[in-house]
Amino acid sequence: MMRSNILDLLRKAGDEYISGEEIASKLGVSRTAVWKHIKELKQSGYSIDSHSRSGYCLKAAPDLLLPGEIENGRKTKVLGNVVKYYKSVLSTNNEAKKLAAQGAADGTIIVSEEQSTGRGRLSRGWYSPAGKGIWFTIILRPNFLPQEAPKCTLMAAVALAKAVKKFGLDVGIKWPNDILFEGKKLVGILTEMNAEMDRVNYIIIGMGINVNIARDDFPDEIKDLATSFSIMKGERLPRLEILNELLYELEKLYETAQTDGFVPILEEWKKYSVTLGQEVNVIGINETFAGKAVDIDDDGALLVETTAGIRRVLAGDVSIRPRK
């Protein structure tokens, strides 16, 4: 808490120096305590200029998704009110489930600099190297019924597409939630739920966002399938700003879902879809078939026109067939 308070004072001072004596006086601590906390902040990666006469000046923050840095740029009322930060975890979804079971509040986010066993849909792994992406999970406790929960996956995809557009990035959504650019995957989203017959206990939405991963960094087995925002833009992008913009867009959609339902969100999803109108292959639990993706229904299911009629896809792997 003390470190956060010192950072607040340094940020408010802007390019001006603030003396250790002034910091100590405002926070009710000794100058020695201030010096120790400044030293710890420097060790954490903050660039703080120090002068014996002038005091301290914050020059730059580290490229870390620290709770204080997220809070500094946060534009939301609920999402991100509580941030659990880790240097490394097996999976942020796993940590989120533990915290949700312990009563973590609506909007709590779990963020890690890396995941050693990140997970995607259909039990696939997700490459999550340290400091090069946004690997996080959000805990939601909505007022809607359990049957609405699968649509949260589409909601998250729309929020992400809207957020990154503000950074000059136009992406598409492959049903239900893969974020693609030129056919390559940028983001994976995994939604899980704990519920009773008539109420949701919690929903967790995990996202793996490839931000600053270089082309040669990807493992060979996914090098031709995956991409990152920095590859798209040709420059590094600010992870903190992307995360806070995403939380902002997601909160607006989350509020819409709880007050007006998911219909407006599904209509927005269609605008970003790269699946609708395409010939697709569908690999379901017990069968495989092909057809043309023509729409999604009010449940978020993909409607595929086949020679035998319209087929409704609620789960499975859908791939777009290359044009002849």
C-alpha positions as CSV (number, residue, x, y, z in Angstrom):
1,M,0.0,0.0,0.0
2,M,2.8,2.4,0.9
3,R,4.5,1.8,-2.5
4,S,1.2,2.5,-4.2
5,N,0.8,5.8,-2.3
6,I,4.3,6.9,-3.2
7,L,3.7,6.1,-6.9
8,D,0.5,8.2,-6.7
9,L,2.5,11.2,-5.4
10,L,5.2,10.7,-8.0
11,R,2.6,10.5,-10.8
12,K,0.8,13.7,-9.6
13,A,4.1,15.5,-9.6
14,G,4.5,14.7,-13.3
15,D,7.8,16.0,-14.6
16,E,8.5,17.9,-11.4
17,Y,10.6,16.5,-8.5
18,I,9.1,15.9,-5.1
19,S,11.3,15.7,-2.1
20,G,11.6,12.8,0.2
21,E,10.7,15.1,3.1
22,E,7.4,16.1,1.4
23,I,6.5,12.5,0.6
24,A,7.3,11.4,4.2
25,S,5.2,14.3,5.6
26,K,2.2,13.5,3.4
27,L,2.2,9.8,4.1
28,G,3.2,10.1,7.8
29,V,6.3,8.0,7.6
30,S,10.1,8.6,7.9
31,R,12.3,9.7,5.1
32,T,14.2,6.5,5.6
33,A,11.0,4.5,4.9
34,V,10.4,6.5,1.8
35,W,14.0,5.8,0.6
36,K,13.5,2.1,1.2
37,H,10.2,2.0,-0.8
38,I,11.8,4.0,-3.6
39,K,14.6,1.5,-3.8
40,E,12.1,-1.4,-4.0
41,L,10.2,0.4,-6.7
42,K,13.4,0.8,-8.7
43,Q,14.1,-3.0,-8.2
44,S,10.6,-3.7,-9.6
45,G,11.5,-1.9,-12.8
46,Y,10.3,1.7,-12.2
47,S,12.7,4.3,-13.6
48,I,12.9,6.9,-10.8
49,D,15.4,9.7,-11.0
50,S,16.9,10.7,-7.6
51,H,18.6,13.9,-6.6
52,S,19.8,14.7,-3.1
53,R,18.5,18.3,-3.2
54,S,15.5,17.9,-5.6
55,G,14.0,14.6,-4.5
56,Y,12.4,12.0,-6.8
57,C,10.8,12.1,-10.2
58,L,9.1,9.1,-12.0
59,K,10.5,8.7,-15.5
60,A,8.9,5.5,-16.6
61,A,6.9,2.5,-15.4
62,P,8.0,-1.1,-16.2
63,D,6.2,-3.1,-18.9
64,L,4.5,-5.2,-16.2
65,L,0.8,-5.8,-15.7
66,L,1.0,-4.7,-12.0
67,P,-2.2,-4.0,-10.1
68,G,-1.1,-0.4,-9.4
69,E,-0.5,0.2,-13.1
70,I,-3.8,-1.3,-14.1
71,E,-5.6,0.8,-11.5
72,N,-3.8,3.9,-12.8
73,G,-5.3,3.6,-16.2
74,R,-8.6,1.8,-15.4
75,K,-11.8,3.3,-16.8
76,T,-14.3,0.7,-15.3
77,K,-16.6,0.7,-12.3
78,V,-16.5,-3.0,-11.5
79,L,-14.2,-5.0,-13.8
80,G,-10.7,-4.8,-12.4
81,N,-11.7,-3.4,-9.0
82,V,-9.7,-6.3,-7.6
83,V,-6.5,-7.5,-9.3
84,K,-4.6,-10.7,-8.4
85,Y,-1.2,-10.5,-10.0
86,Y,1.3,-13.4,-10.5
87,K,4.7,-13.6,-12.1
88,S,3.9,-17.1,-13.3
89,V,1.1,-19.6,-12.9
90,L,0.1,-22.9,-14.5
91,S,-3.2,-21.3,-15.8
92,T,-5.0,-18.1,-14.8
93,N,-8.3,-20.0,-15.2
94,N,-7.2,-22.5,-12.6
95,E,-6.4,-19.7,-10.2
96,A,-9.6,-17.9,-10.9
97,K,-11.7,-21.0,-10.1
98,K,-9.9,-21.3,-6.7
99,L,-10.6,-17.6,-5.9
100,A,-14.2,-17.8,-7.1
101,A,-14.9,-20.8,-4.9
102,Q,-13.5,-18.7,-2.0
103,G,-15.9,-15.9,-2.8
104,A,-13.9,-13.5,-5.0
105,A,-16.0,-10.5,-6.0
106,D,-17.7,-9.9,-9.4
107,G,-15.1,-8.3,-11.7
108,T,-12.0,-9.7,-10.0
109,I,-9.2,-10.3,-12.6
110,I,-6.3,-12.7,-12.3
111,V,-3.3,-11.7,-14.4
112,S,0.0,-13.4,-14.9
113,E,3.2,-12.4,-16.8
114,E,3.3,-16.0,-18.0
115,Q,1.5,-19.3,-18.0
116,S,3.3,-22.6,-18.0
117,T,0.3,-24.7,-19.0
118,G,-2.2,-22.2,-20.5
119,R,-5.3,-23.7,-21.9
120,G,-7.5,-23.0,-24.9
121,R,-10.8,-24.5,-26.2
122,L,-11.1,-28.3,-26.7
123,S,-8.2,-28.9,-24.2
124,R,-5.6,-27.3,-26.5
125,G,-2.6,-25.6,-25.0
126,W,-1.9,-21.9,-25.3
127,Y,1.6,-20.5,-25.7
128,S,2.0,-17.9,-23.0
129,P,5.6,-16.5,-22.8
130,A,6.6,-14.1,-20.0
131,G,6.0,-10.4,-20.7
132,K,4.9,-10.8,-24.3
133,G,1.2,-11.1,-24.0
134,I,-1.9,-10.5,-21.8
135,W,-2.7,-13.7,-20.0
136,F,-5.7,-13.1,-17.7
137,T,-9.0,-14.4,-16.4
138,I,-12.0,-12.4,-15.1
139,I,-14.5,-13.6,-12.6
140,L,-18.2,-12.7,-13.3
141,R,-21.2,-13.2,-11.0
142,P,-24.1,-12.2,-13.4
143,N,-27.8,-12.1,-12.7
144,F,-28.8,-14.0,-15.8
145,L,-29.6,-17.7,-16.0
146,P,-27.1,-20.5,-16.6
147,Q,-28.3,-21.2,-20.2
148,E,-27.1,-17.7,-21.1
149,A,-23.5,-18.3,-20.0
150,P,-22.2,-19.7,-23.3
151,K,-22.9,-16.3,-24.9
152,C,-20.3,-14.7,-22.6
153,T,-17.7,-16.2,-24.9
154,L,-19.1,-14.2,-27.8
155,M,-19.4,-11.2,-25.6
156,A,-15.7,-11.4,-24.8
157,A,-14.8,-11.7,-28.4
158,V,-16.8,-8.6,-29.4
159,A,-15.2,-6.6,-26.5
160,L,-11.7,-7.6,-27.7
161,A,-12.4,-6.7,-31.3
162,K,-13.8,-3.3,-30.3
163,A,-10.9,-2.6,-28.0
164,V,-8.1,-3.3,-30.4
165,K,-9.8,-1.3,-33.1
166,K,-8.8,1.8,-31.1
167,F,-5.2,0.8,-31.6
168,G,-5.6,0.7,-35.4
169,L,-6.1,-3.0,-35.6
170,D,-9.0,-4.6,-37.5
171,V,-9.6,-8.2,-36.6
172,G,-12.3,-10.8,-37.3
173,I,-14.0,-13.4,-35.1
174,K,-14.2,-17.0,-36.2
175,W,-17.1,-18.7,-34.5
176,P,-17.4,-18.8,-31.6
177,N,-14.5,-16.8,-30.2
178,D,-11.2,-17.0,-32.1
179,I,-9.8,-13.6,-32.9
180,L,-8.0,-13.8,-36.3
181,F,-6.0,-11.6,-38.6
182,E,-5.4,-12.9,-42.2
183,G,-6.5,-16.3,-41.0
184,K,-4.0,-16.5,-38.1
185,K,-5.0,-16.6,-34.4
186,L,-4.3,-13.7,-32.2
187,V,-6.4,-14.4,-29.2
188,G,-7.9,-17.5,-27.5
189,I,-10.9,-17.3,-25.1
190,L,-11.9,-20.0,-22.7
191,T,-15.2,-19.6,-20.7
192,E,-16.1,-21.9,-17.8
193,M,-19.0,-21.9,-15.4
194,N,-20.1,-23.0,-12.0
195,A,-23.9,-23.0,-11.6
196,E,-27.0,-24.6,-10.1
197,M,-30.2,-25.3,-12.0
198,D,-31.6,-21.7,-11.8
199,R,-28.6,-19.6,-10.9
200,V,-25.0,-18.9,-11.9
201,N,-22.5,-19.1,-9.1
202,Y,-19.7,-17.7,-11.2
203,I,-18.5,-17.5,-14.8
204,I,-14.8,-17.2,-15.6
205,I,-13.5,-15.9,-18.9
206,G,-9.9,-16.6,-19.7
207,M,-8.1,-14.8,-22.5
208,G,-4.7,-15.3,-24.0
209,I,-3.8,-12.3,-26.1
210,N,-0.6,-12.4,-28.3
211,V,0.7,-8.8,-28.0
212,N,4.4,-8.5,-28.5
213,I,5.5,-12.0,-29.6
214,A,7.9,-12.0,-32.5
215,R,7.3,-14.3,-35.4
216,D,10.4,-16.5,-34.6
217,D,9.3,-16.8,-31.0
218,F,6.3,-19.0,-31.7
219,P,7.0,-22.8,-31.5
220,D,7.3,-24.5,-34.8
221,E,4.0,-26.4,-34.5
222,I,2.0,-23.1,-34.3
223,K,4.3,-20.7,-36.3
224,D,2.1,-20.9,-39.4
225,L,-1.2,-20.7,-37.3
226,A,-0.6,-17.9,-34.9
227,T,0.3,-14.2,-35.0
228,S,0.6,-11.2,-32.7
229,F,-0.4,-7.6,-32.6
230,S,3.2,-6.4,-32.9
231,I,3.6,-8.5,-36.0
232,M,0.5,-6.9,-37.5
233,K,1.6,-3.4,-36.6
234,G,5.3,-3.8,-37.0
235,E,5.9,-2.3,-33.6
236,R,5.5,-3.1,-29.9
237,L,2.1,-2.3,-28.4
238,P,1.3,-1.2,-24.8
239,R,0.0,-4.2,-22.9
240,L,-1.5,-2.1,-20.1
241,E,-3.4,0.2,-22.4
242,I,-4.8,-2.8,-24.3
243,L,-5.9,-4.5,-21.1
244,N,-7.6,-1.4,-19.7
245,E,-9.4,-0.7,-23.0
246,L,-10.6,-4.3,-23.1
247,L,-11.9,-4.2,-19.6
248,Y,-13.8,-0.9,-20.5
249,E,-15.4,-2.5,-23.6
250,L,-16.2,-5.7,-21.8
251,E,-17.9,-3.9,-18.9
252,K,-20.2,-2.0,-21.3
253,L,-21.2,-5.3,-22.9
254,Y,-21.6,-7.0,-19.6
255,E,-23.9,-4.3,-18.4
256,T,-25.9,-4.6,-21.6
257,A,-26.2,-8.4,-21.2
258,Q,-27.6,-8.0,-17.7
259,T,-30.1,-5.2,-18.5
260,D,-31.1,-5.8,-22.1
261,G,-30.0,-9.4,-22.8
262,F,-27.6,-10.7,-25.4
263,V,-29.4,-9.8,-28.6
264,P,-27.6,-6.5,-29.1
265,I,-24.2,-8.2,-28.5
266,L,-25.0,-11.0,-30.9
267,E,-25.8,-8.4,-33.6
268,E,-22.4,-6.8,-33.0
269,W,-20.7,-10.2,-33.1
270,K,-22.1,-10.7,-36.6
271,K,-20.4,-7.5,-37.8
272,Y,-17.0,-8.9,-36.9
273,S,-17.6,-12.4,-38.0
274,V,-15.3,-14.0,-40.6
275,T,-17.3,-17.3,-40.4
276,L,-20.8,-16.2,-41.7
277,G,-21.2,-16.6,-45.4
278,Q,-18.3,-19.1,-45.6
279,E,-18.1,-22.8,-46.4
280,V,-17.1,-24.6,-43.3
281,N,-16.2,-28.0,-41.9
282,V,-17.7,-28.9,-38.5
283,I,-16.1,-31.4,-36.3
284,G,-18.6,-32.3,-33.5
285,I,-18.5,-34.7,-30.7
286,N,-20.0,-37.6,-32.6
287,E,-20.0,-36.5,-36.3
288,T,-18.4,-34.4,-38.9
289,F,-20.2,-32.5,-41.7
290,A,-19.7,-29.5,-44.1
291,G,-21.9,-26.7,-45.2
292,K,-22.3,-22.9,-45.4
293,A,-22.4,-20.8,-42.2
294,V,-25.4,-18.6,-42.6
295,D,-26.2,-17.1,-39.2
296,I,-26.1,-17.5,-35.4
297,D,-29.4,-17.8,-33.5
298,D,-30.4,-16.2,-30.2
299,D,-28.5,-18.8,-28.2
300,G,-25.3,-18.0,-30.1
301,A,-25.4,-21.3,-32.0
302,L,-23.9,-21.4,-35.5
303,L,-26.5,-22.2,-38.2
304,V,-25.0,-24.2,-41.0
305,E,-26.8,-24.8,-44.3
306,T,-26.2,-28.4,-45.5
307,T,-27.7,-30.6,-48.2
308,A,-29.9,-32.1,-45.5
309,G,-31.1,-28.7,-44.2
310,I,-30.0,-26.2,-41.5
311,R,-27.8,-27.7,-38.8
312,R,-27.4,-26.0,-35.5
313,V,-23.9,-26.1,-33.9
314,L,-23.6,-25.3,-30.2
315,A,-20.2,-26.9,-29.7
316,G,-17.4,-28.3,-31.7
317,D,-14.5,-27.2,-34.0
318,V,-15.4,-25.1,-37.0
319,S,-12.9,-24.5,-39.7
320,I,-13.4,-22.3,-42.8
321,R,-12.9,-24.2,-46.0
322,P,-10.4,-22.6,-48.5
323,R,-12.0,-21.1,-51.6
324,K,-11.5,-23.1,-54.8
